[in-house]
């Protein structure tokens, strides 16, 4: 489902989250073969599991990843879901040691239709807690669009049917423009959605890309993300920091348009407002200053983002840090999405706190 936006680059990024039913990038036979090879590898003691005697990580020291809090954004696995359906994918995620899933649509593409009740039961059968879901913010040219702005109650009905505790959007707050007033209006929208979600026992959240940290077009000394934080009610509107995109924003937007410094530290936002960040996207990247974003996306563990430090500081220095936050692995376009899921779990489970208390 397409999304309307004047910013074509932003629209391209945001529209990707609305459905999972896309053409698969690999054949079912290839996927099954990969899964079988991974299963054989696990049988030799290299895998992870839910309390079945498989060790998480290596070496001494306390794991930085809290138990029961590792999830994965299912957009990363859209090719397998479209080809095989949810059940075989959930079975693999269970083997890899995942605890949670974040949805990005409730369809299976060519794998056939599925009811919300069946989807919920499949997740629970494999020990996976559906923790949240991404839905479009708006499509003002389509009154029937499955978005918060056009069909709020339907969106919340479905989230409630799935037992979700969080329901959010990966769309940027650009509905009313890139001015301070435009973002204040978007904040009013979000407060409305948050109030409606709260009545149903859920938290509404917004997931960032890099552009949220850019500056207002009418007040170039004002960072738009700061407007969002200031104008949304912290009891109604929560945030899911995509750590990769936040570091891309650090590369792109640490100076104002006039060249004056505007330091941006993603970790500082979290430590300052820890209760506003129940969810995170754990996405990695190789530093490359020749690119627009300063990073090239990679599998978790293959990049340069210091997740040992990031997770350790968040969980140790925020109230209820080891139980409040949820960590969702993600890669927008992995070469092999099953391998990505397995490697990400192995890497994050292997991280141990440093001797200096990183």
Buried (B, 14 or more C-beta within 10 A) or exposed (E): EBBEBEEEEBBEBBBBBBBBBBEBBBEBEBBBEBBEEBEEEBEEEEBBBBEEEBEBBEEEEEBBBBEEBBBBBBBBBBBBBBBBBBBBBBBBBBBBBBBBBBBBBBBBBBBEEBEBEEBBEBBEEBBBBBBBBBBBBBBEEBEEBBBBBBBBEBBBEBBBBBBBBBBBBBBBBBBBBBBBEBBBBBBEBBBBBBBBBBEEEBBBBBBBBBBBBBBBBEEBEBBBBBBBBEBBEEEBBBBBBBBBBBBBBBBBBEEBEEEEEBEBEBBEBBBEBBEBBBBBBBBBBEEEEEEEBBBBBBBBBBBEBBBBBBBBBBBBEBEEBBEBBBBBBBBEEBEBBBBBBBBBBBBBBBBBBEEEEB
